[in-house]
């Protein structure tokens, strides 16, 4: 895989307007950072975080940790959906996490990072209750370090792109999908820089 510095140069070559964002935010760590949590915990906390602010998600994750004694398949499966809901989870999220723990033997979450094809991971995870394409995309990018995921359904990515390109109208996920094609095979890095663009004045 190309180094983060080379990828950054490629992005700037293809779209020079990303240069200020890259200069101020530094190199993208996707694909180089070591995993610091289990695949199961990453998926479970992604489900919890859906449509929540970072602060609210962190609070609920902490409560779930306390109730379960640790977000692992075995410990989560020993707690009822009602008990999970007492941490502040909606019924659908509590059910999703509970069912996620129940399918551990079938899915083998601990081995997902050994699967090379991204599409196979989509096929395994998307049928699970509570897991949509965005959740799988975030898992692939931040947990598995896959460098060519382009999450055009993410509002932050779209708003960041609009800001960098100084667009006067909103871009649709479909149109952004097309725009991203020329940045293969480093679109996860492109997404990361779109997110960073939103943080900058």
C-alpha positions as CSV (number, residue, x, y, z in Angstrom):
1,X,0.0,0.0,0.0
2,X,1.2,3.5,-0.7
3,X,2.3,5.6,2.2
4,X,-0.1,8.3,3.6
5,X,2.3,11.0,2.3
6,X,2.1,9.6,-1.2
7,X,-1.7,9.2,-1.0
8,X,-2.0,12.9,0.1
9,X,0.1,14.0,-2.9
10,X,-2.1,11.9,-5.2
11,X,-5.2,13.6,-3.8
12,X,-3.7,17.1,-4.3
13,X,-2.6,16.2,-7.8
14,X,-6.2,15.2,-8.7
15,X,-7.8,18.0,-6.8
16,X,-5.5,20.9,-5.7
17,X,-8.2,22.5,-3.6
18,X,-7.6,19.8,-1.0
19,X,-4.0,21.1,-0.4
20,X,-4.9,23.5,2.4
21,X,-6.9,20.9,4.3
22,X,-4.1,18.3,4.0
23,X,-1.5,20.9,5.0
24,X,-3.4,21.9,8.2
25,X,-4.7,18.5,9.2
26,X,-1.7,16.3,8.7
27,X,-1.5,12.9,7.1
28,X,-4.5,10.5,7.3
29,X,-3.8,7.6,9.7
30,X,-6.3,5.2,8.1
31,X,-4.5,1.9,7.2
32,X,-1.6,2.6,9.5
33,X,-3.1,2.7,13.0
34,X,-3.3,-0.5,15.0
35,X,-6.7,-1.8,16.1
36,X,-7.2,-1.0,19.8
37,X,-10.5,-2.8,20.3
38,X,-12.2,-6.0,19.3
39,X,-14.2,-6.2,16.0
40,X,-17.3,-7.0,18.0
41,X,-17.0,-4.0,20.3
42,X,-16.3,-1.7,17.3
43,X,-19.6,-2.9,15.7
44,X,-21.6,-2.6,18.9
45,X,-20.4,0.9,19.7
46,X,-21.0,1.9,16.1
47,X,-24.6,0.8,16.5
48,X,-24.9,2.7,19.8
49,X,-23.5,5.8,18.1
50,X,-25.9,5.9,15.2
51,X,-27.6,9.4,15.0
52,X,-26.1,10.5,18.3
53,X,-23.6,13.3,19.1
54,X,-20.1,12.1,20.1
55,X,-20.7,13.1,23.7
56,X,-24.1,11.4,24.0
57,X,-22.8,8.2,22.4
58,X,-19.8,8.1,24.8
59,X,-22.1,8.4,27.8
60,X,-24.3,5.5,26.7
61,X,-21.4,3.3,25.7
62,X,-20.0,3.9,29.3
63,X,-23.3,2.8,30.8
64,X,-23.5,-0.3,28.6
65,X,-19.9,-1.1,29.7
66,X,-21.0,-0.8,33.3
67,X,-24.1,-2.9,32.9
68,X,-22.5,-5.7,30.9
69,X,-19.1,-5.7,32.6
70,X,-17.5,-5.3,29.1
71,X,-18.8,-5.2,25.6
72,X,-18.0,-8.7,24.5
73,X,-20.4,-11.3,22.9
74,X,-20.5,-13.5,26.0
75,X,-21.2,-10.6,28.4
76,X,-23.7,-8.9,26.2
77,X,-25.6,-12.1,25.6
78,X,-26.0,-12.5,29.4
79,X,-27.9,-9.2,29.7
80,X,-31.5,-8.8,28.7
81,X,-32.7,-6.3,26.1
82,X,-34.7,-4.5,28.9
83,X,-31.5,-4.2,30.9
84,X,-29.6,-2.8,27.9
85,X,-32.4,-0.3,27.4
86,X,-31.8,1.0,30.9
87,X,-28.5,2.4,29.7
88,X,-30.3,4.8,27.4
89,X,-30.5,2.6,24.3
90,X,-33.6,2.6,22.1
91,X,-35.3,-0.7,21.8
92,X,-34.0,-1.3,18.3
93,X,-30.4,-0.6,19.3
94,X,-30.7,-2.8,22.4
95,X,-32.1,-5.6,20.2
96,X,-29.4,-5.1,17.6
97,X,-26.6,-5.4,20.1
98,X,-28.2,-8.4,21.7
99,X,-28.6,-10.2,18.4
100,X,-25.1,-9.2,17.4
101,X,-23.8,-11.1,20.4
102,X,-26.0,-14.2,19.6
103,X,-24.5,-14.6,16.1
104,X,-20.9,-14.5,17.2
105,X,-20.4,-18.2,16.5
106,X,-21.8,-17.9,13.0
107,X,-20.2,-14.7,11.9
108,X,-16.9,-15.0,13.9
109,X,-16.3,-11.3,14.3
110,X,-12.8,-11.8,15.7
111,X,-11.7,-13.1,12.2
112,X,-13.4,-10.4,10.0
113,X,-10.1,-8.5,9.6
114,X,-8.7,-11.6,7.9
115,X,-11.2,-11.3,5.0
116,X,-9.5,-9.4,2.2
117,X,-12.5,-8.6,0.0
118,X,-14.6,-5.6,1.4
119,X,-17.7,-6.9,-0.5
120,X,-17.6,-10.2,1.5
121,X,-17.7,-8.2,4.7
122,X,-20.7,-6.2,3.5
123,X,-22.4,-9.5,2.6
124,X,-21.9,-10.9,6.1
125,X,-22.8,-7.9,8.1
126,X,-25.6,-6.1,6.2
127,X,-28.2,-8.9,6.8
128,X,-27.8,-8.4,10.6
129,X,-30.5,-6.4,12.4
130,X,-29.5,-2.8,13.1
131,X,-26.5,-2.7,10.8
132,X,-26.8,-0.6,7.6
133,X,-24.3,0.4,5.0
134,X,-23.0,3.4,7.0
135,X,-22.1,1.2,10.0
136,X,-20.2,-1.3,7.8
137,X,-18.4,1.6,6.1
138,X,-17.2,3.0,9.4
139,X,-16.2,-0.4,10.5
140,X,-14.2,-1.0,7.4
141,X,-12.5,2.4,7.6
142,X,-11.7,2.9,11.3
143,X,-11.6,-0.7,12.6
144,X,-10.2,-2.6,9.6
145,X,-8.2,0.2,8.1
146,X,-9.5,-0.3,4.5
147,X,-8.3,2.6,2.4
148,X,-10.8,2.6,-0.5
149,X,-14.2,3.0,1.2
150,X,-16.2,6.0,-0.1
151,X,-19.1,6.7,2.4
152,X,-21.2,9.1,0.3
153,X,-24.2,8.5,2.5
154,X,-22.4,10.3,5.3
155,X,-23.5,13.9,5.7
156,X,-20.1,15.0,7.0
157,X,-18.3,13.7,3.9
158,X,-20.8,15.5,1.6
159,X,-20.6,18.8,3.5
160,X,-16.8,18.6,3.6
161,X,-16.6,18.0,-0.1
162,X,-18.9,21.0,-0.8
163,X,-16.8,23.2,1.5
164,X,-13.5,22.2,-0.2
165,X,-14.9,22.6,-3.7
166,X,-16.7,25.8,-2.7
167,X,-20.0,24.5,-4.0
168,X,-23.1,26.7,-3.7
169,X,-25.5,23.8,-3.7
170,X,-25.7,20.4,-2.0
171,X,-24.3,17.4,-3.7
172,X,-26.2,14.1,-3.7
173,X,-24.7,10.8,-2.6
174,X,-25.1,9.5,-6.2
175,X,-23.2,12.5,-7.7
176,X,-20.5,12.3,-5.1
177,X,-20.1,8.6,-5.8
178,X,-19.2,9.5,-9.4
179,X,-16.9,12.4,-8.3
180,X,-15.0,10.0,-6.1
181,X,-14.2,7.5,-8.8
182,X,-11.0,9.2,-9.9
183,X,-9.6,9.0,-6.4
184,X,-9.6,5.2,-6.3
185,X,-8.0,3.3,-4.6
186,X,-7.6,5.8,-1.7
187,X,-11.1,7.1,-1.1
188,X,-11.1,6.4,2.6
189,X,-8.3,9.0,2.9
190,X,-10.4,11.4,0.7
191,X,-13.3,11.0,3.1
192,X,-11.1,11.6,6.1
193,X,-9.9,14.9,4.6
194,X,-13.6,15.8,3.9
195,X,-14.3,15.4,7.6
196,X,-11.2,17.4,8.6
197,X,-12.4,20.2,6.2
198,X,-15.5,20.6,8.3
199,X,-13.5,21.2,11.4
200,X,-11.5,24.0,9.9
201,X,-12.6,27.7,9.7
